[in-house]
Amino acid sequence: YLYVGNNRKQKNLNFLIETFLCSKSNKKLIIAGCEINNNSNRIINLQSFSDQDLICLYKNSFCFVFPSLYEGFGLPIIESAIYSKKILSSENGSLIEFNYFGINYFNPKIKTQLLNYFNNESLIINIKTNIKISEIYSWNNYNKILSKTLNEIIDDKY
């Protein structure tokens, strides 16, 4: 399992760690991008890494887990989806907007919901592979949208 991000309170990492440690999963949990207090051999904490390392983490993870209490967007979900990873995400904030990917949602305050996924990995569905996520959320696509919008504004003014 993989989590990528910081450890601000809204990221809900204590919930993730406590729930994972209660699970029967034989997999490890990798927490990348922040420092955590960890004395379990079931959790690997990577505080710093290169872009290539991050790509390797996404490509080789079993499932991405995002337990946030709220998010403005949720870029790590897009990054995980680009690599066709299974995704477990809280059902809060903007994260529910990604439901067309086939994401597995859980309430980030109810441990038994997330624990059920950890203990019964066959319940975790794959994301929909027919969606070209990298095209929808690419910088190139956003540049096109921004250019089109700016041109429309300029045309309307002149």
C-alpha positions in Angstrom: 0.0 0.0 0.0 1.2 3.5 -0.8 0.4 6.9 0.6 2.1 10.0 -0.9 1.8 13.4 0.7 2.4 15.5 3.8 1.3 14.7 7.4 -0.9 17.8 8.1 -3.8 17.0 10.3 -6.4 16.9 7.5 -4.4 14.1 5.8 -5.6 11.8 8.5 -2.4 9.7 8.7 -2.9 8.6 12.3 -6.2 7.0 11.2 -4.4 5.3 8.2 -1.5 4.0 10.4 -3.7 2.8 13.2 -6.1 1.1 10.9 -3.4 -0.6 8.9 -1.6 -1.9 12.0 -4.9 -3.5 13.1 -5.2 -5.2 9.7 -4.3 -8.8 8.9 -2.6 -7.7 5.6 0.7 -9.3 4.8 1.7 -6.2 2.7 3.7 -3.2 3.8 2.4 0.4 4.0 4.8 2.9 2.4 4.3 6.5 3.6 6.2 8.8 1.3 6.8 12.5 1.5 6.7 13.2 5.2 8.2 12.1 8.5 6.1 9.9 10.8 6.8 8.3 14.2 7.1 4.7 13.3 8.4 1.7 15.1 6.6 -1.0 13.1 8.4 -3.2 10.5 5.1 -3.2 8.6 5.4 0.5 7.7 8.2 2.0 5.5 8.7 5.8 5.8 10.3 7.6 2.9 10.8 11.3 3.7 12.6 12.3 0.5 12.9 10.8 -2.9 13.5 11.7 -6.5 10.8 12.0 -9.2 12.1 8.7 -10.6 11.7 7.1 -7.2 8.1 8.4 -7.0 7.3 6.9 -10.4 8.7 3.5 -9.2 6.6 3.7 -6.0 3.5 4.3 -8.0 4.2 1.6 -10.6 5.1 -1.1 -8.0 2.5 -0.4 -5.4 -0.4 -2.7 -4.9 -2.9 0.0 -4.0 -2.8 3.8 -3.3 -4.5 4.9 -0.1 -5.7 8.5 0.5 -7.4 8.9 3.9 -7.8 12.8 3.9 -10.5 14.5 5.8 -10.7 17.1 3.1 -8.8 18.0 -0.1 -8.9 20.8 -2.6 -8.0 18.5 -5.5 -6.1 15.3 -4.7 -3.2 15.2 -7.2 -1.8 11.9 -5.9 -5.1 10.2 -6.9 -4.6 11.4 -10.5 -1.0 10.2 -10.4 -2.0 6.8 -9.1 -4.8 6.5 -11.7 -2.3 7.3 -14.5 -0.4 4.1 -13.4 -3.7 2.2 -13.3 -3.4 1.5 -9.6 -6.2 0.4 -7.3 -7.2 3.3 -5.1 -8.7 3.5 -1.7 -9.9 7.1 -0.9 -11.9 8.9 1.7 -15.3 10.0 0.5 -14.7 13.6 1.6 -14.3 16.9 -0.2 -13.3 17.0 -3.8 -12.1 13.4 -3.8 -15.7 12.1 -4.5 -15.4 13.9 -7.9 -13.1 11.1 -9.1 -15.8 8.5 -8.7 -15.9 7.8 -12.4 -12.4 6.2 -12.1 -13.9 3.3 -10.1 -12.3 4.3 -6.8 -13.0 2.4 -3.6 -14.3 4.9 -1.1 -14.4 4.7 2.7 -15.5 7.0 5.5 -12.2 8.5 6.9 -13.6 8.4 10.4 -14.8 4.8 10.4 -11.9 2.4 10.8 -13.9 -0.7 10.0 -14.6 0.5 6.5 -10.9 0.9 5.6 -10.0 -2.2 7.7 -12.4 -4.3 5.6 -10.5 -3.4 2.4 -7.1 -4.2 4.1 -8.4 -7.5 5.4 -10.3 -8.5 2.2 -8.2 -7.3 -0.7 -10.4 -9.0 -3.2 -13.0 -6.3 -2.4 -10.7 -3.6 -3.9 -11.8 -3.1 -7.5 -9.5 -1.9 -10.2 -9.9 1.6 -11.7 -11.6 1.8 -15.0 -8.9 1.4 -17.6 -10.8 2.8 -20.5 -10.5 6.4 -19.3 -7.4 8.2 -20.6 -6.6 9.9 -17.3 -3.3 11.2 -18.4 -4.9 13.0 -21.3 -7.7 14.5 -19.2 -5.4 15.8 -16.5 -2.3 16.6 -18.4 -0.5 19.9 -18.4 -0.8 20.0 -22.1 -4.6 19.7 -21.9 -4.8 22.4 -19.3 -2.6 24.7 -21.4 -5.0 24.2 -24.3 -8.0 25.0 -22.1 -6.3 28.1 -20.7 -5.3 29.3 -24.1 -8.8 28.8 -25.5 -10.3 30.7 -22.5 -7.8 33.6 -22.8 -8.5 33.9 -26.5 -12.2 34.0 -25.9 -11.8 36.7 -23.3 -9.6 38.7 -25.7 -12.0 38.3 -28.6 -14.9 39.4 -26.4 -13.1 42.6 -25.3 -12.0 43.6 -28.8 
